[in-house]
């Protein structure tokens, strides 16, 4: 720690930070542009100047850039001297010479860092009278607008996109004062984190195109803290709403998970909430006639279904909250509850859950992933299944922390000196190895690659595990190149200080999961820092694994073997898992089936009783991410406030009302706190769930926390087209937040639940950059983390694995592949991302040559008494004798995974059908 004087006041600070970081964290406002707490300092903009004095007798001092100056012991700093104030004014005036001054039409207006800094430096008069530079803007894809005329050349965009996120299709062109930030030629930005340019840019060069299609200012949106529901990482987000539509999603800082950055899926895929044809009314089908019901009638009809049934069966969902699944479990009982997962995936998730609950193996957060020096990825395409994790892997390859720590400790240079760290990092190497069935854009970072034609994925992993465990190869007949690769991987893992193994359930291969655990256990015998991370399919897959239940196939068998079964399906489309012919007898007029969902899924459309429910933007609940971390998301808005005819309800509320009506009891879950309390008492893994967030009764000085900024305008005329009288704001009985701008902001204790970033003089999201761990402002991000309960004793895991075996000659095994914007169930309801959707299979070029199949040919295969067709893309990187399909759509259900098939070409179809 260092002692220094800032504006004649003594501060004790962290000497590893620069002066700008120190001042901001102590509540001292200094304007800046090029610095970012994650990107470091380059000293480009010259805006953060301060006066530094050599000692107390020095009356002149020197002007230094605070972002490039360390916080050294004994420093005497002035941020308010007359010379410094004028210097900053001159700098920002030069920056603004070519700026178009188009704030009234710029979508960043009111949320602009440039505006904040201009006000802070008190620059208000325009003296530049000459022609301004004009640039041609580029088309950068469906999500980001480009307005190059607003650029102030801070370099943040290219430093993030190219240096931090590893993008290759964006750069800076030109020299001196004639710079252009963009692509060599216009086109869709390829990097899966391109949306962060919107938040990284301190001006309006990069703006949110989806938000601009239905635009409103930042202060006219209602916000709520939430958790991204698109994958198992559990990134923290802030969701903005207006008129019952989600208008914008922004990053919510969490040092352990997403830090300052979101992937494009989490930022832009919210259109499924805004589509007009969402379920709004309770209804039932009778002889192909749809009739509408009210809430009471829907409960009465469901009760009649249950009364005339001999058995009640419930199918839950890993994309729904813990509370919703627990409510279904309470209704049907443990012996009648299905997780809604197929047998293979059910077994995988169960094994991962058992592994996580052991105390002797470390499951890293994304921050800890970035500290790894050797990473081995097994059977998981994290670019498409967990893109935010992929960014952390990229960072781990560039950080070189173990090599540079000695320089930091000796203060030869500091972590925030971006260019210096970049130069020194080139001298050292971290190691990345990827073993997967297909190629990935991360493969370019790999230390060493192998030839897929020489060995299969499973054989390679088995040999690596055997060499680590027994110091010899499992198969001694493999060729020299593969032998060299295996030895190089094993030696790198053994010599590593912080090795990390990454795998996941998306391969739907239980043996790979078991091998990953075996490898990490064997490594841990020599290295206590060994970590293992499993990516799971959905936002609440780990939560579902904590709830006792049986797989989907067992539920189907129960329906086959029992008559008069009442089936309740909650937020799960069975057509994604099973072929249509297997589901025909479930969705017919003879089966008493009830489906709850917030989208018109195929299961919902074919249900007898349809119950419209709220999604995670419209309700509150708890999710568990890949590492077992419990996190709460909160309702953003109440749909019925804008349309009284909308009957959507939380799944748990409707299920609880049904249970109480069926058993003739009074309702006892009146608010979210009630079901959370019940859940924590009845399921041991959820013991910590009650402490994740404040109770709904929590108040600050007797007031709730506002969801809307205090500048929120037009509330008296909000719904004037419907009623001239101002409607009463809805009351949220489930959380500490109010649907209003009235209230008191959160203080330190629960500051991780902040709905939106704002601070006096800091209207933009850059205000979050001030809230570092050591600050003493109103928002501190020191918070306690809550995880599922660990086991006191180790569970003996079944880690016996089986190698891949092909039973038929010239047969192929089906494996899944995933697309960034088309791998989740709800993605198919997003109209604005159709441009990104693709449907094709992938096979090896040698297999294609043998079968005389050309690129874009149509192939056929027969399974489950059904003919499937798919267009084929030929790859030089695909594992031979495997065919990769976009599983998870109704055309190609997940049950196809791992099945062995024979392929037929188009001209063979006739004989094949015969």
ZAMARGU-4260 file (C-alpha; in steps of 0.2 Angstrom, whole numbers, plus 5000, padded with zeros to 4 digits):
<rodrens>
0) 5000/5000/5000 | 5005/5018/4997 | 5002/5035/5005 | 4999/5049/4994 | 4991/5067/4994
5) 4978/5071/4982 | 4971/5089/4982 | 4979/5091/5000 | 4971/5076/5007 | 4980/5060/5012
10) 4974/5043/5004 | 4981/5025/5007 | 4979/5016/4991 | 4985/5001/4981 | 5001/5005/4973
15) 4999/4993/4959 | 4985/5004/4952 | 4988/5020/4941 | 4984/5037/4947 | 4968/5038/4937
20) 4961/5021/4944 | 4966/5027/4961 | 4957/5044/4960 | 4941/5036/4952 | 4940/5023/4965
25) 4941/5036/4979 | 4927/5047/4971 | 4938/5060/4963 | 4932/5064/4946 | 4945/5064/4932
30) 4940/5064/4914 | 4947/5051/4903 | 4943/5041/4886 | 4957/5029/4881 | 4959/5020/4898
35) 4948/5005/4903 | 4950/4995/4919 | 4951/4979/4909 | 4961/4985/4894 | 4973/4995/4903
40) 4982/5011/4899 | 4990/5017/4882 | 4990/5036/4885 | 4982/5041/4869 | 4969/5054/4873
45) 4979/5065/4885 | 4962/5069/4894 | 4966/5062/4911 | 4980/5075/4915 | 4985/5079/4933
50) 4998/5090/4941 | 5012/5080/4950 | 5024/5089/4962 | 5041/5082/4967 | 5039/5088/4986
55) 5030/5100/4997 | 5042/5114/4991 | 5038/5112/4973 | 5026/5125/4968 | 5027/5122/4949
60) 5025/5104/4946 | 5023/5095/4930 | 5008/5089/4920 | 5007/5070/4919 | 4994/5058/4912
65) 4986/5050/4927 | 4982/5034/4917 | 5001/5031/4914 | 5008/5036/4931 | 5009/5024/4945
70) 5002/5027/4962 | 5019/5029/4971 | 5022/5032/4990 | 5024/5050/4994 | 5016/5057/4978
75) 5008/5074/4979 | 4995/5076/4966 | 4983/5090/4961 | 4968/5087/4950 | 4960/5105/4951
80) 4974/5117/4948 | 4970/5131/4935 | 4983/5125/4923 | 4976/5107/4923 | 4958/5113/4920
85) 4963/5123/4905 | 4974/5109/4898 | 4959/5097/4899 | 4948/5110/4891 | 4960/5112/4876
90) 4962/5094/4874 | 4943/5090/4873 | 4941/5105/4861 | 4953/5098/4849 | 4944/5081/4850
95) 4928/5089/4846 | 4934/5099/4831 | 4928/5086/4819 | 4914/5079/4830 | 4897/5082/4821
100) 4889/5088/4837 | 4873/5077/4833 | 4868/5073/4851 | 4849/5076/4848 | 4849/5062/4835
105) 4863/5051/4842 | 4856/5035/4850 | 4870/5037/4864 | 4863/5054/4869 | 4860/5054/4888
110) 4871/5038/4889 | 4887/5045/4882 | 4904/5045/4890 | 4909/5059/4878 | 4894/5070/4884
115) 4899/5067/4903 | 4917/5071/4900 | 4913/5087/4890 | 4902/5093/4904 | 4915/5088/4917
120) 4928/5098/4908 | 4916/5113/4906 | 4919/5113/4887 | 4903/5122/4880 | 4908/5134/4866
125) 4912/5129/4848 | 4926/5139/4840 | 4931/5128/4825 | 4923/5136/4810 | 4931/5125/4796
130) 4925/5110/4787 | 4924/5094/4796 | 4930/5077/4791 | 4917/5066/4783 | 4919/5047/4783
135) 4909/5033/4775 | 4900/5022/4787 | 4900/5003/4785 | 4887/4989/4787 | 4893/4979/4801
140) 4879/4966/4803 | 4861/4965/4810 | 4866/4971/4827 | 4878/4986/4826 | 4877/5003/4818
145) 4893/5012/4813 | 4894/5031/4813 | 4913/5034/4810 | 4911/5053/4810 | 4908/5053/4829
150) 4925/5045/4832 | 4938/5053/4844 | 4952/5040/4840 | 4953/5033/4858 | 4958/5016/4851
155) 4947/5007/4863 | 4937/4998/4850 | 4952/4990/4841 | 4961/4986/4857 | 4946/4976/4863
160) 4941/4968/4847 | 4958/4963/4840 | 4969/4962/4855 | 4957/4957/4869 | 4944/4947/4860
165) 4955/4940/4846 | 4944/4946/4832 | 4953/4947/4815 | 4941/4956/4804 | 4942/4974/4812
170) 4956/4986/4813 | 4962/5004/4812 | 4968/5010/4795 | 4977/5026/4791 | 4989/5037/4801
175) 4991/5053/4811 | 4975/5062/4812 | 4967/5053/4797 | 4962/5036/4805 | 4947/5024/4801
180) 4941/5011/4813 | 4932/4997/4804 | 4933/4982/4792 | 4944/4981/4777 | 4927/4980/4768
185) 4910/4981/4775 | 4901/4965/4781 | 4895/4956/4797 | 4907/4956/4811 | 4913/4939/4814
190) 4918/4939/4832 | 4906/4932/4845 | 4909/4947/4856 | 4907/4961/4844 | 4892/4969/4853
195) 4904/4975/4867 | 4910/4988/4855 | 4894/4997/4859 | 4899/4998/4878 | 4917/5000/4875
200) 4916/5015/4863 | 4915/5031/4873 | 4905/5040/4859 | 4891/5035/4847 | 4902/5027/4834
205) 4895/5009/4838 | 4877/5009/4843 | 4864/4995/4846 | 4854/4993/4830 | 4841/4983/4838
210) 4837/4996/4851 | 4837/5010/4837 | 4823/5001/4828 | 4811/5005/4843 | 4821/5019/4851
215) 4819/5028/4868 | 4832/5037/4879 | 4840/5028/4893 | 4831/5037/4907 | 4814/5032/4900
220) 4817/5013/4902 | 4813/5002/4917 | 4827/4991/4922 | 4830/4976/4933 | 4846/4966/4937
225) 4845/4949/4929 | 4855/4933/4924 | 4857/4928/4906 | 4847/4913/4902 | 4856/4908/4886
230) 4869/4896/4892 | 4876/4889/4908 | 4889/4903/4912 | 4876/4914/4921 | 4882/4931/4916
235) 4875/4946/4925 | 4865/4958/4915 | 4854/4973/4916 | 4838/4973/4906 | 4829/4988/4900
240) 4811/4988/4896 | 4798/5001/4889 | 4780/4998/4884 | 4781/4980/4888 | 4795/4977/4876
245) 4813/4972/4881 | 4823/4986/4872 | 4841/4984/4878 | 4852/4972/4887 | 4868/4979/4895
250) 4882/4971/4905 | 4881/4971/4924 | 4898/4970/4931 | 4903/4954/4941 | 4921/4951/4944
255) 4919/4932/4945 | 4909/4929/4930 | 4907/4941/4915 | 4917/4955/4922 | 4914/4970/4909
260) 4909/4960/4894 | 4895/4950/4887 | 4894/4938/4872 | 4883/4943/4857 | 4870/4930/4861
265) 4867/4937/4879 | 4866/4955/4872 | 4855/4953/4857 | 4844/4938/4858 | 4829/4945/4867
270) 4817/4946/4853 | 4808/4930/4858 | 4800/4941/4872 | 4793/4954/4860 | 4785/4943/4847
275) 4767/4947/4845 | 4761/4929/4844 | 4766/4924/4862 | 4753/4914/4872 | 4742/4926/4882
280) 4726/4917/4886 | 4722/4900/4895 | 4714/4889/4882 | 4710/4871/4879 | 4707/4860/4863
285) 4691/4850/4861 | 4688/4841/4845 | 4700/4853/4836 | 4691/4868/4843 | 4700/4880/4854
290) 4691/4888/4868 | 4697/4902/4880 | 4696/4901/4899 | 4700/4913/4913 | 4712/4908/4928
295) 4699/4900/4939 | 4692/4890/4924 | 4709/4884/4919 | 4712/4878/4937 | 4695/4869/4938
300) 4698/4860/4921 | 4716/4855/4927 | 4708/4848/4943 | 4696/4838/4933 | 4710/4830/4923
305) 4719/4825/4939 | 4704/4818/4947 | 4700/4806/4933 | 4718/4801/4931 | 4726/4786/4940
310) 4743/4794/4940 | 4750/4812/4938 | 4766/4814/4929 | 4776/4830/4928 | 4790/4834/4916
315) 4801/4849/4921 | 4813/4860/4912 | 4832/4865/4913 | 4828/4882/4905 | 4816/4886/4919
320) 4820/4892/4937 | 4822/4882/4952 | 4806/4888/4960 | 4796/4883/4945 | 4803/4865/4945
325) 4801/4864/4963 | 4783/4868/4962 | 4780/4855/4949 | 4789/4842/4960 | 4778/4847/4975
330) 4762/4844/4964 | 4767/4827/4957 | 4779/4820/4970 | 4796/4813/4968 | 4791/4797/4961
335) 4782/4805/4947 | 4794/4819/4942 | 4805/4819/4926 | 4819/4831/4923 | 4814/4832/4905
340) 4832/4826/4900 | 4836/4811/4889 | 4844/4797/4898 | 4862/4801/4891 | 4861/4819/4896
345) 4852/4815/4913 | 4867/4803/4917 | 4880/4817/4912 | 4872/4831/4922 | 4870/4819/4937
350) 4888/4814/4936 | 4893/4833/4934 | 4883/4837/4950 | 4891/4823/4960 | 4908/4830/4954
355) 4905/4848/4959 | 4899/4843/4976 | 4916/4835/4980 | 4927/4846/4990 | 4944/4840/4983
360) 4942/4846/4965 | 4941/4865/4960 | 4928/4872/4948 | 4934/4888/4942 | 4925/4904/4939
365) 4928/4914/4923 | 4941/4925/4932 | 4950/4909/4938 | 4950/4902/4920 | 4960/4917/4915
370) 4973/4913/4927 | 4976/4896/4919 | 4992/4893/4910 | 4988/4876/4902 | 4971/4872/4895
375) 4964/4856/4888 | 4947/4856/4880 | 4939/4839/4877 | 4924/4837/4866 | 4916/4854/4868
380) 4914/4868/4855 | 4914/4882/4868 | 4914/4896/4855 | 4896/4891/4851 | 4890/4883/4867
385) 4898/4895/4880 | 4906/4910/4870 | 4909/4920/4886 | 4920/4905/4892 | 4929/4906/4876
390) 4934/4924/4879 | 4941/4919/4895 | 4951/4905/4887 | 4958/4918/4874 | 4963/4929/4889
395) 4971/4915/4898 | 4982/4912/4882 | 4987/4930/4882 | 4989/4934/4901 | 5005/4924/4904
400) 5002/4929/4923 | 5014/4916/4930 | 5028/4923/4919 | 5025/4941/4922 | 5022/4941/4941
405) 5040/4943/4944 | 5040/4959/4934 | 5025/4965/4943 | 5032/4961/4960 | 5048/4970/4957
410) 5038/4985/4949 | 5048/4984/4933 | 5031/4987/4925 | 5013/4986/4930 | 4998/4976/4924
415) 4989/4992/4918 | 5003/4996/4906 | 4995/4988/4891 | 5008/4989/4877 | 5022/4984/4889
420) 5013/4969/4895 | 5009/4964/4877 | 5027/4966/4871 | 5034/4955/4886 | 5020/4942/4884
425) 5026/4938/4867 | 5042/4930/4875 | 5032/4918/4885 | 5019/4905/4880 | 5004/4897/4888
430) 4997/4881/4881 | 4980/4877/4873 | 4975/4860/4867 | 4958/4856/4859 | 4952/4838/4856
435) 4935/4838/4847 | 4926/4830/4833 | 4926/4846/4822 | 4936/4862/4820 | 4934/4878/4830
440) 4940/4896/4828 | 4950/4893/4844 | 4961/4881/4835 | 4972/4895/4829 | 4977/4898/4847
445) 4982/4879/4850 | 5000/4876/4854 | 5000/4860/4844 | 4986/4852/4833 | 4984/4833/4828
450) 4978/4825/4813 | 4960/4818/4815 | 4963/4805/4801 | 4976/4796/4812 | 4966/4794/4828
455) 4949/4796/4834 | 4944/4808/4848 | 4940/4794/4861 | 4956/4785/4857 | 4966/4800/4859
460) 4958/4805/4876 | 4960/4788/4882 | 4979/4787/4878 | 4981/4804/4886 | 4973/4798/4902
465) 4982/4782/4902 | 4999/4790/4900 | 4995/4802/4915 | 4990/4788/4926 | 5001/4774/4921
470) 5016/4783/4912 | 5013/4773/4896 | 5001/4773/4881 | 4985/4763/4881 | 4988/4759/4862
475) 5007/4757/4858 | 5004/4755/4840 | 4999/4773/4836 | 5010/4782/4824 | 5025/4794/4829
480) 5016/4810/4826 | 5001/4806/4837 | 5014/4799/4850 | 5023/4815/4850 | 5007/4825/4852
485) 5001/4815/4867 | 5017/4816/4875 | 5018/4835/4872 | 5000/4837/4880 | 5004/4827/4895
490) 5021/4835/4898 | 5013/4852/4897 | 4999/4848/4909 | 5012/4840/4922 | 5023/4855/4921
495) 5009/4868/4922 | 5006/4878/4938 | 4988/4881/4935 | 4981/4867/4923 | 4963/4867/4918
500) 4952/4854/4909 | 4937/4859/4900 | 4923/4848/4894 | 4904/4848/4894 | 4888/4839/4890
505) 4885/4846/4873 | 4895/4831/4865 | 4882/4820/4874 | 4896/4807/4877 | 4896/4801/4895
510) 4913/4793/4892 | 4921/4810/4888 | 4915/4817/4904 | 4922/4802/4914 | 4939/4804/4905
515) 4939/4822/4909 | 4937/4818/4928 | 4950/4804/4927 | 4963/4816/4919 | 4960/4830/4932
520) 4960/4817/4947 | 4977/4810/4941 | 4984/4827/4938 | 4979/4833/4955 | 4989/4820/4963
525) 5004/4830/4958 | 4997/4848/4957 | 4984/4854/4969 | 4979/4869/4958 | 4971/4857/4945
530) 4954/4863/4939 | 4940/4855/4930 | 4926/4864/4921 | 4910/4857/4914 | 4899/4867/4902
535) 4881/4861/4903 | 4867/4864/4891 | 4855/4876/4899 | 4855/4891/4911 | 4848/4879/4925
540) 4854/4862/4920 | 4864/4861/4937 | 4848/4867/4946 | 4839/4853/4938 | 4852/4840/4943
545) 4849/4844/4961 | 4831/4840/4960 | 4827/4821/4961 | 4819/4815/4945 | 4820/4802/4931
550) 4825/4804/4913 | 4812/4808/4899 | 4813/4790/4892 | 4806/4783/4909 | 4792/4796/4908
555) 4787/4789/4890 | 4788/4771/4897 | 4776/4776/4911 | 4764/4784/4899 | 4764/4769/4888
560) 4761/4756/4902 | 4748/4766/4911 | 4731/4772/4906 | 4723/4788/4911 | 4739/4797/4916
565) 4738/4816/4918 | 4754/4824/4910 | 4760/4841/4915 | 4774/4848/4904 | 4782/4864/4911
570) 4792/4875/4899 | 4799/4860/4889 | 4796/4856/4870 | 4797/4837/4869 | 4798/4838/4850
575) 4816/4844/4852 | 4821/4828/4861 | 4810/4814/4853 | 4804/4810/4836 | 4787/4815/4831
580) 4780/4797/4829 | 4785/4793/4847 | 4775/4809/4853 | 4759/4805/4843 | 4750/4795/4856
585) 4755/4808/4870 | 4747/4823/4861 | 4730/4817/4856 | 4713/4820/4863 | 4713/4804/4873
590) 4728/4810/4884 | 4725/4823/4898 | 4740/4834/4895 | 4743/4851/4901 | 4758/4862/4894
595) 4764/4878/4902 | 4775/4889/4892 | 4779/4907/4886 | 4781/4902/4868 | 4770/4893/4855
600) 4781/4878/4855 | 4775/4862/4846 | 4771/4854/4862 | 4761/4869/4868 | 4751/4870/4851
605) 4746/4851/4853 | 4742/4852/4871 | 4724/4849/4878 | 4725/4863/4891 | 4737/4877/4887
610) 4743/4888/4901 | 4752/4904/4896 | 4767/4908/4909 | 4779/4922/4911 | 4797/4920/4905
615) 4813/4926/4915 | 4811/4944/4910 | 4793/4944/4917 | 4796/4935/4933 | 4809/4932/4947
620) 4818/4916/4952 | 4834/4908/4955 | 4846/4899/4943 | 4862/4888/4946 | 4876/4890/4934
625) 4890/4878/4928 | 4900/4880/4944 | 4885/4877/4956 | 4884/4896/4959 | 4866/4902/4965
630) 4860/4918/4957 | 4844/4927/4957 | 4835/4936/4942 | 4821/4949/4945 | 4806/4953/4935
635) 4808/4968/4923 | 4790/4972/4920 | 4772/4967/4923 | 4764/4962/4906 | 4746/4965/4912
640) 4750/4983/4916 | 4750/4987/4898 | 4736/4975/4893 | 4724/4969/4906 | 4719/4955/4894
645) 4736/4946/4896 | 4734/4932/4908 | 4752/4926/4909 | 4757/4920/4926 | 4772/4913/4935
650) 4773/4894/4932 | 4775/4891/4951 | 4760/4901/4955 | 4749/4892/4944 | 4755/4875/4949
655) 4753/4879/4967 | 4735/4885/4964 | 4732/4869/4956 | 4739/4859/4970 | 4729/4868/4983
660) 4713/4867/4973 | 4716/4848/4971 | 4719/4845/4989 | 4707/4858/4995 | 4719/4868/5004
665) 4722/4887/5006 | 4736/4895/4996 | 4752/4896/5007 | 4765/4902/4994 | 4759/4920/4992
670) 4775/4927/4987 | 4792/4921/4980 | 4800/4921/4998 | 4788/4908/5003 | 4792/4895/4990
675) 4811/4899/4992 | 4809/4896/5011 | 4800/4879/5007 | 4813/4874/4994 | 4828/4878/5005
680) 4820/4867/5019 | 4816/4852/5009 | 4830/4850/4996 | 4847/4850/5005 | 4857/4856/4989
685) 4846/4872/4990 | 4850/4876/5008 | 4859/4892/5003 | 4846/4898/4991 | 4837/4909/5004
690) 4852/4920/5006 | 4856/4924/4988 | 4846/4940/4987 | 4837/4951/5000 | 4819/4946/5005
695) 4805/4955/4997 | 4802/4964/5013 | 4819/4973/5012 | 4818/4992/5013 | 4831/5006/5013
700) 4824/5020/5024 | 4807/5012/5023 | 4807/5012/5003 | 4809/5000/4990 | 4823/5001/4977
705) 4818/5010/4960 | 4818/5001/4944 | 4817/5017/4934 | 4830/5032/4934 | 4824/5047/4943
710) 4823/5057/4926 | 4810/5045/4920 | 4798/5055/4910 | 4780/5055/4903 | 4773/5043/4916
715) 4757/5053/4917 | 4754/5051/4899 | 4761/5033/4898 | 4745/5025/4893 | 4735/5040/4888
720) 4729/5032/4872 | 4720/5019/4883 | 4715/5030/4898 | 4718/5048/4902 | 4719/5044/4921
725) 4736/5039/4927 | 4736/5020/4931 | 4743/5014/4948 | 4760/5006/4946 | 4759/4987/4949
730) 4766/4981/4966 | 4780/4968/4966 | 4777/4957/4981 | 4791/4946/4976 | 4806/4957/4977
735) 4814/4973/4985 | 4811/4983/4969 | 4797/4995/4964 | 4790/4998/4947 | 4794/5016/4949
740) 4807/5030/4949 | 4803/5033/4968 | 4814/5024/4981 | 4831/5023/4988 | 4846/5016/4979
745) 4855/5001/4985 | 4870/5003/4997 | 4885/4992/4999 | 4877/4977/5007 | 4867/4972/4991
750) 4875/4982/4978 | 4877/4967/4966 | 4859/4968/4963 | 4860/4986/4956 | 4846/4988/4942
755) 4856/5001/4931 | 4872/5011/4932 | 4871/5029/4936 | 4881/5042/4947 | 4880/5061/4947
760) 4889/5067/4932 | 4891/5049/4925 | 4876/5045/4915 | 4884/5032/4903 | 4888/5014/4907
765) 4906/5020/4909 | 4901/5025/4927 | 4903/5006/4931 | 4922/5008/4927 | 4923/5018/4943
770) 4917/5004/4954 | 4932/4994/4958 | 4934/4982/4972 | 4944/4994/4983 | 4932/5009/4982
775) 4922/5017/4995 | 4908/5024/4985 | 4889/5020/4986 | 4891/5005/4975 | 4904/4992/4981
780) 4905/4975/4972 | 4912/4965/4986 | 4899/4952/4988 | 4897/4935/4996 | 4894/4920/4984
785) 4882/4906/4987 | 4884/4889/4980 | 4875/4872/4981 | 4879/4863/4997 | 4895/4853/4996
790) 4896/4835/5002 | 4905/4832/5018 | 4912/4816/5012 | 4918/4811/4994 | 4906/4802/4983
795) 4913/4787/4974 | 4910/4791/4956 | 4907/4778/4943 | 4921/4783/4931 | 4922/4767/4920
800) 4922/4773/4901 | 4919/4764/4885 | 4928/4767/4869 | 4918/4771/4853 | 4914/4755/4844
805) 4906/4754/4826 | 4895/4739/4824 | 4892/4740/4805 | 4903/4742/4791 | 4902/4759/4782
810) 4891/4766/4795 | 4892/4783/4803 | 4888/4790/4821 | 4878/4805/4823 | 4885/4819/4834
815) 4878/4836/4837 | 4885/4853/4832 | 4879/4870/4837 | 4878/4887/4830 | 4880/4903/4840
820) 4862/4909/4836 | 4853/4893/4834 | 4857/4881/4847 | 4844/4885/4860 | 4825/4881/4861
825) 4819/4899/4862 | 4831/4905/4847 | 4818/4899/4834 | 4806/4912/4840 | 4818/4927/4837
830) 4813/4935/4821 | 4828/4947/4821 | 4841/4934/4820 | 4835/4923/4806 | 4850/4930/4796
835) 4861/4920/4807 | 4852/4903/4806 | 4859/4888/4797 | 4854/4870/4795 | 4866/4858/4788
840) 4876/4842/4792 | 4895/4841/4792 | 4905/4826/4787 | 4924/4822/4783 | 4930/4825/4765
845) 4938/4808/4764 | 4921/4800/4769 | 4912/4811/4756 | 4925/4805/4743 | 4921/4787/4747
850) 4903/4789/4746 | 4905/4801/4731 | 4895/4815/4740 | 4898/4833/4734 | 4897/4849/4744
855) 4878/4854/4747 | 4872/4837/4742 | 4856/4830/4750 | 4859/4814/4760 | 4846/4802/4768
860) 4846/4790/4783 | 4832/4780/4791 | 4830/4778/4809 | 4815/4777/4822 | 4804/4772/4807
865) 4807/4789/4799 | 4817/4796/4784 | 4828/4811/4788 | 4836/4822/4775 | 4850/4835/4777
870) 4861/4846/4766 | 4879/4841/4768 | 4894/4853/4770 | 4911/4844/4768 | 4925/4848/4780
875) 4943/4844/4781 | 4943/4845/4800 | 4929/4833/4804 | 4932/4817/4812 | 4930/4803/4800
880) 4915/4790/4801 | 4905/4804/4811 | 4891/4815/4804 | 4887/4831/4813 | 4869/4837/4813
885) 4861/4853/4821 | 4852/4843/4834 | 4839/4851/4845 | 4826/4856/4832 | 4810/4847/4829
890) 4818/4841/4812 | 4833/4833/4821 | 4829/4829/4839 | 4842/4826/4852 | 4838/4807/4853
895) 4848/4805/4836 | 4864/4809/4846 | 4876/4793/4846 | 4865/4783/4835 | 4873/4773/4821
900) 4866/4775/4804 | 4869/4771/4785 | 4869/4786/4773 | 4861/4786/4756 | 4863/4798/4742
905) 4849/4807/4733 | 4849/4795/4718 | 4848/4780/4730 | 4833/4786/4738 | 4820/4776/4728
910) 4829/4759/4732 | 4831/4765/4750 | 4813/4768/4753 | 4809/4751/4746
</rodrens>
